Amino acid sequence: MRRTSGASGRTGAVVPGDTTVREHTAARRLGSLIVALLLALGPGLTATPALASCASPRPVEESMLLSDAVLVGTVTHLENGGRWAVVKVEERWRGPESLPDTIEVRGGPEPGTSTSADRVFTGERYLFFLTKSPGYFADNACSATTLWTDDLAAFRPSGVAPAPGTAANPPMGPLDLAVVLPLAALFGALVIALVSYLLILRSRGRPPDWMR
């Protein structure tokens, strides 16, 4: 409402129309604010649970030291939604000497339950990094377990025979000239400097400092 002033300058009556306009304006602003908040919160309210938040994967060498068993094997049977696997062991990289030719690997809990760190297997060959549990080996989505590729043959321990169909240990590759040449140049410069120093001392008839 708006108050009017008379000729004497005193405040007059309140005009009902102004109050209605201000109320409508405030209501519109409040409604716009609510809509904006709902739009901002909407993705968070409807989002699905996040997958496992794993730390950065460890290097293969470190994972081999920390695992109870490291092996190359092929999945031959799957259960529990692909989380439990029967694995044919083809290469034994680390683990108990009594490791059988076939083992059970569980990448999740019992049927009917699940966690965000469950690992689902496929019927393929893997490099497994496992933890020993009573009657089976445990794995999860945060371990270093990975599908086998020939690049992994570079980590195969000496004395382990490659499984059929896998790459043999790669031979020593050619020297990297981009690394070798600068080192060779530095070594040559040091040799030249040392020889020059000895020649100068010899011409002056003085032995090197370390021979005094």
Phi and psi in degrees as GROMACS dihedral restraints (atoms count N, CA, C in turn):
[ dihedral_restraints ]
;  ai    aj    ak    al  type     phi  dphi    fc
    3     4     5     6     1  -116.7    20    10
    4     5     6     7     1   133.3    20    10
    6     7     8     9     1   -90.2    20    10
    7     8     9    10     1   136.3    20    10
    9    10    11    12     1  -101.8    20    10
   10    11    12    13     1   154.2    20    10
   12    13    14    15     1  -111.4    20    10
   13    14    15    16     1   138.3    20    10
   15    16    17    18     1   -85.6    20    10
   16    17    18    19     1  -172.8    20    10
   18    19    20    21     1   -65.0    20    10
   19    20    21    22     1   -27.3    20    10
   21    22    23    24     1   -82.7    20    10
   22    23    24    25     1    -2.9    20    10
   24    25    26    27     1    89.2    20    10
   25    26    27    28     1    -3.9    20    10
   27    28    29    30     1   -75.3    20    10
   28    29    30    31     1   151.0    20    10
   30    31    32    33     1   -69.1    20    10
   31    32    33    34     1   136.5    20    10
   33    34    35    36     1  -100.9    20    10
   34    35    36    37     1  -149.7    20    10
   36    37    38    39     1   -75.9    20    10
   37    38    39    40     1   157.6    20    10
   39    40    41    42     1   -85.4    20    10
   40    41    42    43     1   134.5    20    10
   42    43    44    45     1   -91.5    20    10
   43    44    45    46     1   116.5    20    10
   45    46    47    48     1   -60.4    20    10
   46    47    48    49     1   -32.8    20    10
   48    49    50    51     1   -60.4    20    10
   49    50    51    52     1   -38.1    20    10
   51    52    53    54     1   -65.5    20    10
   52    53    54    55     1   -39.4    20    10
   54    55    56    57     1   -63.0    20    10
   55    56    57    58     1   -41.9    20    10
   57    58    59    60     1   -62.3    20    10
   58    59    60    61     1   -42.2    20    10
   60    61    62    63     1   -63.6    20    10
   61    62    63    64     1   -44.3    20    10
   63    64    65    66     1   -65.8    20    10
   64    65    66    67     1   -37.7    20    10
   66    67    68    69     1   -64.7    20    10
   67    68    69    70     1   -41.6    20    10
   69    70    71    72     1   -65.7    20    10
   70    71    72    73     1   -39.6    20    10
   72    73    74    75     1   -64.6    20    10
   73    74    75    76     1   -43.8    20    10
   75    76    77    78     1   -64.1    20    10
   76    77    78    79     1   -39.6    20    10
   78    79    80    81     1   -64.7    20    10
   79    80    81    82     1   -40.4    20    10
   81    82    83    84     1   -64.3    20    10
   82    83    84    85     1   -41.6    20    10
   84    85    86    87     1   -64.8    20    10
   85    86    87    88     1   -41.5    20    10
   87    88    89    90     1   -63.9    20    10
   88    89    90    91     1   -41.1    20    10
   90    91    92    93     1   -63.5    20    10
   91    92    93    94     1   -40.4    20    10
   93    94    95    96     1   -64.4    20    10
   94    95    96    97     1   -38.4    20    10
   96    97    98    99     1   -65.0    20    10
   97    98    99   100     1   -41.8    20    10
   99   100   101   102     1   -63.7    20    10
  100   101   102   103     1   -43.7    20    10
  102   103   104   105     1   -61.4    20    10
  103   104   105   106     1   -42.4    20    10
  105   106   107   108     1   -63.1    20    10
  106   107   108   109     1   -40.9    20    10
  108   109   110   111     1   -65.2    20    10
  109   110   111   112     1   -40.8    20    10
  111   112   113   114     1   -64.7    20    10
  112   113   114   115     1   -39.3    20    10
  114   115   116   117     1   -65.3    20    10
  115   116   117   118     1   -38.0    20    10
  117   118   119   120     1   -70.7    20    10
  118   119   120   121     1   -36.9    20    10
  120   121   122   123     1   -89.1    20    10
  121   122   123   124     1   -14.1    20    10
  123   124   125   126     1   -54.2    20    10
  124   125   126   127     1   -50.8    20    10
  126   127   128   129     1   -59.4    20    10
  127   128   129   130     1   -36.3    20    10
  129   130   131   132     1   -70.9    20    10
  130   131   132   133     1   -32.1    20    10
  132   133   134   135     1   -74.8    20    10
  133   134   135   136     1   -28.1    20    10
  135   136   137   138     1  -107.0    20    10
  136   137   138   139     1    -0.5    20    10
  138   139   140   141     1   -69.1    20    10
  139   140   141   142     1   149.7    20    10
  141   142   143   144     1   -83.1    20    10
  142   143   144   145     1   159.0    20    10
  144   145   146   147     1   -57.6    20    10
  145   146   147   148     1   142.9    20    10
  147   148   149   150     1   -71.9    20    10
  148   149   150   151     1   153.8    20    10
  150   151   152   153     1   -74.0    20    10
  151   152   153   154     1   176.0    20    10
  153   154   155   156     1   -57.4    20    10
  154   155   156   157     1   133.2    20    10
  156   157   158   159     1   -97.4    20    10
  157   158   159   160     1   100.0    20    10
  159   160   161   162     1  -101.5    20    10
  160   161   162   163     1   150.5    20    10
  162   163   164   165     1   -68.6    20    10
  163   164   165   166     1   167.6    20    10
  165   166   167   168     1   -57.1    20    10
  166   167   168   169     1   134.9    20    10
  168   169   170   171     1   -60.8    20    10
  169   170   171   172     1   140.2    20    10
  171   172   173   174     1   -72.8    20    10
  172   173   174   175     1   154.8    20    10
  174   175   176   177     1   -60.4    20    10
  175   176   177   178     1   155.2    20    10
  177   178   179   180     1   -57.8    20    10
  178   179   180   181     1   -43.1    20    10
  180   181   182   183     1   -60.2    20    10
  181   182   183   184     1   -42.7    20    10
  183   184   185   186     1   -68.4    20    10
  184   185   186   187     1   -40.8    20    10
  186   187   188   189     1   -63.5    20    10
  187   188   189   190     1   -33.8    20    10
  189   190   191   192     1   -65.2    20    10
  190   191   192   193     1   -36.0    20    10
  192   193   194   195     1   -73.8    20    10
  193   194   195   196     1   -29.7    20    10
  195   196   197   198     1   -93.2    20    10
  196   197   198   199     1    -9.2    20    10
  198   199   200   201     1   -94.2    20    10
  199   200   201   202     1   147.9    20    10
  201   202   203   204     1   -71.7    20    10
  202   203   204   205     1   -32.3    20    10
  204   205   206   207     1  -146.9    20    10
  205   206   207   208     1   135.2    20    10
  207   208   209   210     1  -127.4    20    10
  208   209   210   211     1   126.7    20    10
  210   211   212   213     1  -155.1    20    10
  211   212   213   214     1   159.5    20    10
  213   214   215   216     1  -103.3    20    10
  214   215   216   217     1   128.2    20    10
  216   217   218   219     1  -154.4    20    10
  217   218   219   220     1   160.7    20    10
  219   220   221   222     1  -113.7    20    10
  220   221   222   223     1   132.8    20    10
  222   223   224   225     1   -72.8    20    10
  223   224   225   226     1   125.1    20    10
  225   226   227   228     1  -110.5    20    10
  226   227   228   229     1   -16.7    20    10
  228   229   230   231     1  -155.2    20    10
  229   230   231   232     1   142.1    20    10
  231   232   233   234     1  -125.6    20    10
  232   233   234   235     1   143.8    20    10
  234   235   236   237     1  -141.3    20    10
  235   236   237   238     1   173.1    20    10
  237   238   239   240     1    53.9    20    10
  238   239   240   241     1    49.5    20    10
  240   241   242   243     1    67.4    20    10
  241   242   243   244     1    26.4    20    10
  243   244   245   246     1    86.3    20    10
  244   245   246   247     1     0.8    20    10
  246   247   248   249     1   -86.2    20    10
  247   248   249   250     1   -21.1    20    10
  249   250   251   252     1  -110.4    20    10
  250   251   252   253     1   132.5    20    10
  252   253   254   255     1  -134.1    20    10
  253   254   255   256     1   141.7    20    10
  255   256   257   258     1   -94.0    20    10
  256   257   258   259     1   126.5    20    10
  258   259   260   261     1  -121.0    20    10
  259   260   261   262     1   129.7    20    10
  261   262   263   264     1   -85.4    20    10
  262   263   264   265     1   116.3    20    10
  264   265   266   267     1   -77.1    20    10
  265   266   267   268     1   125.7    20    10
  267   268   269   270     1  -113.8    20    10
  268   269   270   271     1   -30.4    20    10
  270   271   272   273     1  -140.6    20    10
  271   272   273   274     1   132.0    20    10
  273   274   275   276     1  -104.6    20    10
  274   275   276   277     1   107.4    20    10
  276   277   278   279     1   -93.2    20    10
  277   278   279   280     1   -34.6    20    10
  279   280   281   282     1  -158.9    20    10
  280   281   282   283     1   144.6    20    10
  282   283   284   285     1   139.5    20    10
  283   284   285   286     1  -174.9    20    10
  285   286   287   288     1   -65.0    20    10
  286   287   288   289     1   144.5    20    10
  288   289   290   291     1   -64.4    20    10
  289   290   291   292     1   -25.1    20    10
  291   292   293   294     1   -87.9    20    10
  292   293   294   295     1    14.4    20    10
  294   295   296   297     1   -57.8    20    10
  295   296   297   298     1   120.4    20    10
  297   298   299   300     1   -72.8    20    10
  298   299   300   301     1   172.9    20    10
  300   301   302   303     1   -73.6    20    10
  301   302   303   304     1   -22.2    20    10
  303   304   305   306     1  -131.8    20    10
  304   305   306   307     1   131.9    20    10
  306   307   308   309     1  -131.6    20    10
  307   308   309   310     1   163.0    20    10
  309   310   311   312     1  -105.1    20    10
  310   311   312   313     1   129.7    20    10
  312   313   314   315     1  -117.8    20    10
  313   314   315   316     1   125.9    20    10
  315   316   317   318     1  -111.1    20    10
  316   317   318   319     1   120.8    20    10
  318   319   320   321     1  -100.2    20    10
  319   320   321   322     1    14.2    20    10
  321   322   323   324     1  -172.0    20    10
  322   323   324   325     1   176.1    20    10
  324   325   326   327     1   -78.4    20    10
  325   326   327   328     1  -169.3    20    10
  327   328   329   330     1   -60.6    20    10
  328   329   330   331     1   156.8    20    10
  330   331   332   333     1   -55.9    20    10
  331   332   333   334     1   143.9    20    10
  333   334   335   336     1    93.0    20    10
  334   335   336   337     1   -10.1    20    10
  336   337   338   339     1  -129.1    20    10
  337   338   339   340     1   161.9    20    10
  339   340   341   342     1  -158.0    20    10
  340   341   342   343     1   164.5    20    10
  342   343   344   345     1  -134.4    20    10
  343   344   345   346     1   168.3    20    10
  345   346   347   348     1   -74.6    20    10
  346   347   348   349     1    -9.8    20    10
  348   349   350   351     1  -105.6    20    10
  349   350   351   352     1    15.0    20    10
  351   352   353   354     1   -65.2    20    10
  352   353   354   355     1   141.4    20    10
  354   355   356   357     1  -107.3    20    10
  355   356   357   358     1   132.5    20    10
  357   358   359   360     1  -107.6    20    10
  358   359   360   361     1   126.4    20    10
  360   361   362   363     1   -96.9    20    10
  361   362   363   364     1   163.8    20    10
  363   364   365   366     1  -125.7    20    10
  364   365   366   367     1   167.9    20    10
  366   367   368   369     1   -77.9    20    10
  367   368   369   370     1    60.2    20    10
  369   370   371   372     1  -131.7    20    10
  370   371   372   373     1  -179.7    20    10
  372   373   374   375     1   -89.0    20    10
  373   374   375   376     1   136.9    20    10
  375   376   377   378     1  -128.8    20    10
  376   377   378   379     1   158.4    20    10
  378   379   380   381     1   -99.3    20    10
  379   380   381   382     1   110.7    20    10
  381   382   383   384     1   -95.8    20    10
  382   383   384   385     1   138.9    20    10
  384   385   386   387     1  -120.8    20    10
  385   386   387   388     1   107.1    20    10
  387   388   389   390     1  -121.7    20    10
  388   389   390   391     1   159.0    20    10
  390   391   392   393     1  -114.3    20    10
  391   392   393   394     1   134.1    20    10
  393   394   395   396     1   -76.5    20    10
  394   395   396   397     1   132.2    20    10
  396   397   398   399     1  -130.3    20    10
  397   398   399   400     1   160.8    20    10
  399   400   401   402     1   -60.3    20    10
  400   401   402   403     1   112.6    20    10
  402   403   404   405     1    88.0    20    10
  403   404   405   406     1    -7.5    20    10
  405   406   407   408     1  -161.2    20    10
  406   407   408   409     1   175.8    20    10
  408   409   410   411     1  -112.1    20    10
  409   410   411   412     1   140.5    20    10
  411   412   413   414     1  -102.0    20    10
  412   413   414   415     1   147.5    20    10
  414   415   416   417     1  -145.3    20    10
  415   416   417   418     1   166.5    20    10
  417   418   419   420     1  -156.3    20    10
  418   419   420   421     1   175.0    20    10
  420   421   422   423     1   -70.9    20    10
  421   422   423   424     1   -11.7    20    10
  423   424   425   426     1   -96.9    20    10
  424   425   426   427     1    -2.7    20    10
  426   427   428   429     1   -77.9    20    10
  427   428   429   430     1   176.3    20    10
  429   430   431   432     1   -86.2    20    10
  430   431   432   433     1     3.1    20    10
  432   433   434   435     1   -53.7    20    10
  433   434   435   436     1   134.9    20    10
  435   436   437   438     1  -150.8    20    10
  436   437   438   439     1   154.6    20    10
  438   439   440   441     1   -60.0    20    10
  439   440   441   442     1   141.2    20    10
  441   442   443   444     1   -70.3    20    10
  442   443   444   445     1   134.8    20    10
  444   445   446   447     1  -133.9    20    10
  445   446   447   448     1   157.2    20    10
  447   448   449   450     1   -63.7    20    10
  448   449   450   451     1   -21.4    20    10
  450   451   452   453     1   -63.2    20    10
  451   452   453   454     1   -27.5    20    10
  453   454   455   456     1   -71.3    20    10
  454   455   456   457     1   -14.4    20    10
  456   457   458   459     1   -61.7    20    10
  457   458   459   460     1   -22.4    20    10
  459   460   461   462     1   -64.7    20    10
  460   461   462   463     1   -21.4    20    10
  462   463   464   465     1   -95.9    20    10
  463   464   465   466     1    -0.4    20    10
  465   466   467   468     1   -64.5    20    10
  466   467   468   469     1   127.3    20    10
  468   469   470   471     1   -63.3    20    10
  469   470   471   472     1   150.1    20    10
  471   472   473   474     1   -63.5    20    10
  472   473   474   475     1   143.1    20    10
  474   475   476   477     1    91.1    20    10
  475   476   477   478     1    -7.2    20    10
  477   478   479   480     1   -95.0    20    10
  478   479   480   481     1   121.9    20    10
  480   481   482   483     1   -76.5    20    10
  481   482   483   484     1   134.6    20    10
  483   484   485   486     1   -63.5    20    10
  484   485   486   487     1   141.2    20    10
  486   487   488   489     1   -71.1    20    10
  487   488   489   490     1   152.2    20    10
  489   490   491   492     1   -55.6    20    10
  490   491   492   493     1   132.5    20    10
  492   493   494   495     1    88.3    20    10
  493   494   495   496     1    -0.5    20    10
  495   496   497   498     1  -107.5    20    10
  496   497   498   499     1   156.7    20    10
  498   499   500   501     1   -72.4    20    10
  499   500   501   502     1   145.0    20    10
  501   502   503   504     1   -73.6    20    10
  502   503   504   505     1   167.5    20    10
  504   505   506   507     1   -58.1    20    10
  505   506   507   508     1   128.8    20    10
  507   508   509   510     1   -65.9    20    10
  508   509   510   511     1   140.0    20    10
  510   511   512   513     1   -69.6    20    10
  511   512   513   514     1   168.8    20    10
  513   514   515   516     1   -61.3    20    10
  514   515   516   517     1   128.2    20    10
  516   517   518   519     1   -80.7    20    10
  517   518   519   520     1   170.6    20    10
  519   520   521   522     1   -65.3    20    10
  520   521   522   523     1   152.8    20    10
  522   523   524   525     1   -64.2    20    10
  523   524   525   526     1   142.6    20    10
  525   526   527   528     1   -82.5    20    10
  526   527   528   529     1   105.1    20    10
  528   529   530   531     1   -63.2    20    10
  529   530   531   532     1   -28.6    20    10
  531   532   533   534     1   -64.0    20    10
  532   533   534   535     1   -24.7    20    10
  534   535   536   537     1   -95.4    20    10
  535   536   537   538     1   -42.2    20    10
  537   538   539   540     1   -68.6    20    10
  538   539   540   541     1   -44.0    20    10
  540   541   542   543     1   -60.1    20    10
  541   542   543   544     1   -46.8    20    10
  543   544   545   546     1   -61.2    20    10
  544   545   546   547     1   -38.6    20    10
  546   547   548   549     1   -65.7    20    10
  547   548   549   550     1   -41.7    20    10
  549   550   551   552     1   -63.4    20    10
  550   551   552   553     1   -40.1    20    10
  552   553   554   555     1   -64.7    20    10
  553   554   555   556     1   -40.1    20    10
  555   556   557   558     1   -65.3    20    10
  556   557   558   559     1   -43.4    20    10
  558   559   560   561     1   -62.9    20    10
  559   560   561   562     1   -41.9    20    10
  561   562   563   564     1   -63.0    20    10
  562   563   564   565     1   -39.9    20    10
  564   565   566   567     1   -64.1    20    10
  565   566   567   568     1   -39.2    20    10
  567   568   569   570     1   -64.9    20    10
  568   569   570   571     1   -41.3    20    10
  570   571   572   573     1   -63.2    20    10
  571   572   573   574     1   -44.8    20    10
  573   574   575   576     1   -62.0    20    10
  574   575   576   577     1   -42.6    20    10
  576   577   578   579     1   -63.9    20    10
  577   578   579   580     1   -40.0    20    10
  579   580   581   582     1   -67.1    20    10
  580   581   582   583     1   -43.9    20    10
  582   583   584   585     1   -63.6    20    10
  583   584   585   586     1   -42.1    20    10
  585   586   587   588     1   -62.2    20    10
  586   587   588   589     1   -40.6    20    10
  588   589   590   591     1   -62.0    20    10
  589   590   591   592     1   -43.7    20    10
  591   592   593   594     1   -66.5    20    10
  592   593   594   595     1   -37.6    20    10
  594   595   596   597     1   -66.2    20    10
  595   596   597   598     1   -39.5    20    10
  597   598   599   600     1   -64.8    20    10
  598   599   600   601     1   -43.4    20    10
  600   601   602   603     1   -63.7    20    10
  601   602   603   604     1   -39.6    20    10
  603   604   605   606     1   -64.5    20    10
  604   605   606   607     1   -39.6    20    10
  606   607   608   609     1   -65.9    20    10
  607   608   609   610     1   -25.9    20    10
  609   610   611   612     1   -92.7    20    10
  610   611   612   613     1    -2.0    20    10
  612   613   614   615     1    70.7    20    10
  613   614   615   616     1    26.4    20    10
  615   616   617   618     1  -114.9    20    10
  616   617   618   619     1   137.3    20    10
  618   619   620   621     1   -76.8    20    10
  619   620   621   622     1   159.4    20    10
  621   622   623   624     1   -59.4    20    10
  622   623   624   625     1   157.5    20    10
  624   625   626   627     1   -56.9    20    10
  625   626   627   628     1   -39.0    20    10
  627   628   629   630     1   -74.3    20    10
  628   629   630   631     1    -6.7    20    10
  630   631   632   633     1  -101.1    20    10
  631   632   633   634     1    -1.0    20    10
